[in-house]
Amino acid sequence: MLSYRHGFHAGNHADVLKHFILVQLLRHMAKKDKPFWCIDTHAGAALYSLESTYARKHSEFESGITRLWAQKVLPEPLEDYVAQVRQHNPDGKLRYYPGSPQLGLQMLRRSDRLRLFELHTTESRVLEEYFSKKHIGAAAQQVMVKPGDGFNDLKSILPPVPRRGVILIDPSYEDKNDYRRVLITLREGLERFPTGTYMIWYPQVQRREAQQLPAALMRNPDIEWLHVSLSVKHPQEDGFGLHGSGVYIVNPPYTLLGMLRKVMPFLVQILAQDNGARFTLDKQLK
């Protein structure tokens, strides 16, 4: 896990799914006057250059955010998400992609707070510098960056002071134990903060643990949840590569289901790489 660098994958189809949903969750939170916290257990870097050596190695963004960037008309939730990306590309050329920490910062009000965990030593140093007062000014007072294991450390800040929050749990899953730890972290989080909105991202890869995680998440009998997955192609015959991803949301906003029903068919059409592209949408709501 410590070798993982998200810069190789920034802006790919998995980021599109994860980040457009994150934007909608934060947008919903901001509709009420009461403050909220945005918490990211595996923050990564805040902003990625799509012209970097990392990003250009496989140019995964070209089959992700670039496809939305080129569209003249998008469904409103996707336009909202792309507008967040445009803030870093004011001349209209796609050069930079904001990670979840930066998206969180952009959508906070002055009363809201951003709490970031990052275990990778290089990434955590980048985060600390990026969110320093020298770099972002007074907004630095709203942000806490903690180098460390978000799986273990999340419970130390739950429940958040305002009792409102979005918690993003999206490890790299390079370590197969991450799948098990996601389930433990969610359970422990709900014990401390049962009314929080939890968002879990996972990859669709040819690995037993990845295939078992969605079913394990959806076995939670006593909570409300939504589960959406996006496959952009058939799995590769050699068993390698990312063919899609999924997002599982606990305590989702009441508007999220209807929004996903409208947007996901469009997203499949835009991001499809072959005829294996499809989406699934499951729910347990009262």
C-alpha positions in Angstrom: 0.0 0.0 0.0 2.8 2.5 0.8 4.0 2.3 -2.8 0.7 3.5 -4.2 0.5 6.9 -5.9 -2.9 8.1 -7.1 -1.2 10.4 -9.5 -1.1 7.5 -12.0 -4.9 7.2 -11.9 -6.1 10.8 -11.3 -9.2 11.7 -13.3 -10.0 8.1 -14.5 -13.5 6.7 -14.7 -13.3 5.6 -11.1 -12.5 9.1 -10.0 -15.4 10.4 -12.0 -17.9 8.1 -10.3 -16.5 8.8 -6.8 -16.1 12.5 -7.1 -19.3 13.4 -8.8 -21.2 11.6 -6.0 -19.0 13.2 -3.3 -19.9 16.6 -4.8 -23.6 15.8 -4.6 -23.3 14.7 -0.9 -21.4 17.9 0.1 -23.9 20.0 -1.9 -26.8 18.4 0.0 -25.0 18.9 3.4 -24.6 22.6 2.6 -28.4 23.1 2.1 -28.8 23.3 5.9 -27.4 26.2 7.9 -25.8 23.9 10.5 -22.1 23.2 10.0 -20.7 19.9 8.9 -17.4 18.1 8.6 -15.9 16.4 5.5 -13.6 13.6 6.6 -11.3 11.7 4.2 -9.6 8.6 5.6 -7.2 8.1 2.6 -6.8 11.6 1.3 -4.0 11.3 -1.3 -2.8 14.6 -2.8 -5.1 17.6 -3.1 -4.4 18.5 -6.8 -2.9 16.5 -9.6 -1.2 17.7 -12.8 -2.5 15.8 -15.7 0.7 16.8 -17.6 3.0 15.0 -15.0 5.0 11.9 -15.6 2.7 10.0 -13.3 -0.5 11.0 -15.1 0.9 10.6 -18.6 2.3 7.1 -18.0 -1.1 5.5 -18.8 -3.2 8.7 -19.4 -6.2 7.2 -17.6 -7.8 10.6 -17.4 -8.4 10.5 -21.1 -11.1 7.8 -20.6 -12.5 9.5 -17.6 -12.7 13.3 -16.9 -11.6 14.2 -20.5 -14.7 12.6 -21.9 -17.0 14.7 -19.7 -14.8 17.8 -20.4 -15.6 17.5 -24.1 -19.3 17.4 -23.7 -21.3 20.6 -24.4 -24.3 19.5 -22.4 -24.2 17.4 -19.3 -26.9 16.4 -16.7 -26.9 18.9 -13.9 -25.1 16.8 -11.3 -22.2 16.0 -13.7 -22.1 19.7 -14.8 -21.8 20.6 -11.1 -18.8 18.2 -10.7 -17.1 19.3 -13.9 -17.5 22.9 -12.8 -15.5 22.1 -9.7 -12.7 20.8 -12.0 -12.9 23.9 -14.2 -11.9 26.1 -11.3 -8.4 24.8 -11.8 -8.4 25.1 -15.5 -9.7 28.6 -16.2 -8.3 28.8 -19.7 -10.5 25.9 -20.8 -7.6 23.4 -21.3 -7.7 20.4 -18.9 -4.4 20.4 -17.1 -5.2 19.8 -13.5 -7.5 17.5 -11.6 -8.7 18.1 -8.0 -8.6 15.2 -5.6 -11.2 14.7 -2.9 -9.4 17.0 -0.4 -9.5 19.9 -2.8 -13.1 19.2 -3.8 -14.0 19.2 -0.1 -12.3 22.5 0.5 -14.0 24.1 -2.5 -17.4 23.1 -1.2 -17.0 24.1 2.5 -18.6 27.1 4.0 -16.7 29.1 6.6 -18.4 27.2 9.4 -17.6 23.7 8.0 -14.4 21.7 8.5 -12.2 19.3 6.5 -10.4 16.5 8.3 -7.8 14.5 6.3 -5.8 11.4 7.0 -2.9 10.1 4.8 -0.5 7.3 5.6 1.8 7.7 2.6 4.6 9.9 3.9 5.2 11.8 0.7 1.5 12.5 0.1 1.0 13.6 3.7 3.8 16.1 3.4 2.3 17.4 0.2 -1.1 17.8 1.9 0.4 19.6 4.9 2.1 22.1 2.6 -0.8 22.5 0.3 -3.3 23.2 3.2 -0.9 25.5 5.0 -1.8 29.1 5.8 1.0 30.2 3.5 -0.8 28.5 0.6 -4.5 28.8 1.2 -4.6 31.7 3.7 -7.4 31.8 6.3 -9.0 28.7 5.0 -6.2 26.7 6.6 -8.0 27.1 9.9 -10.8 24.9 8.6 -8.4 22.0 7.7 -6.7 19.4 9.8 -4.1 17.1 8.1 -3.0 14.1 10.1 -0.3 11.8 8.8 -1.4 8.3 9.8 -3.7 5.4 9.2 -7.2 6.6 8.6 -8.6 3.2 9.3 -7.3 3.4 12.9 -7.5 7.1 13.5 -11.0 7.9 12.2 -12.7 6.8 15.4 -10.6 9.4 17.3 -12.6 12.3 15.7 -16.1 10.7 15.7 -18.6 12.0 16.3 -17.8 15.4 14.8 -18.6 18.4 17.0 -21.6 19.5 14.9 -23.0 16.0 14.6 -23.1 16.3 10.8 -20.6 14.9 8.4 -19.6 13.1 5.3 -17.0 10.4 5.7 -15.2 9.2 2.6 -13.4 5.8 3.0 -11.4 5.0 -0.2 -8.2 3.1 0.4 -6.0 1.9 -2.5 -6.9 -1.7 -1.8 -3.4 -2.7 -2.9 -3.3 -4.6 0.4 -6.0 -7.2 0.4 -6.5 -6.5 4.1 -8.0 -3.2 3.1 -11.3 -4.9 2.2 -11.7 -6.4 5.7 -10.6 -3.1 7.3 -13.2 -1.2 5.4 -15.9 -3.3 7.0 -14.4 -2.9 10.5 -14.0 0.8 10.1 -17.6 1.3 8.9 -18.9 -0.7 11.8 -16.8 1.2 14.4 -17.7 4.5 12.8 -21.4 3.8 13.0 -21.1 2.8 16.6 -19.7 6.3 17.4 -21.6 8.3 14.8 -24.7 6.4 13.6 -26.2 9.4 11.8 -23.2 10.2 9.6 -23.2 9.8 5.9 -20.5 7.3 5.0 -19.3 6.9 1.4 -17.2 3.8 0.6 -15.4 3.5 -2.8 -14.0 0.2 -4.0 -12.5 -1.0 -7.3 -13.8 -3.6 -9.6 -10.9 -5.9 -10.2 -10.4 -9.6 -10.7 -9.7 -10.3 -7.0 -11.9 -12.4 -4.7 -11.9 -9.8 -2.0 -13.1 -7.1 -4.4 -15.9 -9.3 -5.6 -17.0 -10.2 -2.1 -17.0 -6.6 -0.6 -20.2 -5.3 -2.2 -22.2 -8.2 -0.9 -20.7 -7.9 2.6 -21.6 -4.2 2.7 -25.2 -4.8 1.5 -25.8 -7.3 4.3 -26.1 -4.5 6.8 -29.7 -5.1 7.9 -30.3 -2.1 10.2 -29.2 0.9 8.2 -30.3 2.8 5.1 -27.9 2.5 2.1 -27.5 3.0 -1.6 -25.0 1.0 -3.7 -24.1 2.0 -7.2 -21.5 0.4 -9.5 -20.1 1.4 -12.9 -18.4 -1.0 -15.2 -16.8 0.6 -18.2 -15.7 -2.6 -20.0 -15.5 -6.4 -19.7 -12.8 -7.7 -17.3 -9.5 -8.5 -19.1 -8.9 -12.1 -19.8 -5.5 -12.0 -18.1 -7.2 -10.9 -14.8 -5.4 -7.6 -14.6 -6.6 -4.0 -14.7 -9.5 -2.0 -13.4 -12.8 -2.5 -15.3 -15.0 -0.4 -13.0 -15.7 0.7 -9.5 -18.5 1.0 -7.0 -19.7 3.4 -4.3 -21.7 2.4 -1.2 -23.4 5.2 0.8 -24.8 4.8 4.3 -27.5 7.3 5.3 -27.8 8.8 1.8 -29.7 12.0 1.1 -33.3 11.3 0.0 -32.6 12.9 -3.4 -29.6 10.6 -4.3 -31.5 7.6 -5.6 -33.5 9.6 -8.1 -30.5 11.5 -9.2 -28.5 8.3 -9.8 -31.3 6.7 -11.8 -31.2 9.6 -14.2 -27.4 10.2 -14.4 -26.0 6.6 -14.5 -27.3 5.7 -18.0 -25.7 8.8 -19.4 -22.4 8.1 -17.6 -22.4 4.5 -18.9 -22.8 5.9 -22.4 -20.0 8.4 -22.1 -17.5 6.3 -20.3 -18.1 2.9 -22.1 -14.9 1.3 -23.4 -16.7 -1.8 -24.9 -20.1 -3.5 -24.8 -19.5 -4.7 -21.3 -20.3 -1.2 -19.9 -23.2 -1.1 -17.5 -24.3 0.1 -14.0 -26.1 -1.4 -11.1 -28.1 0.4 -8.4 -29.3 -1.3 -5.2 -30.9 0.2 -2.1 -32.2 -0.4 1.3 -34.3 2.6 2.3 -37.2 3.1 4.6 
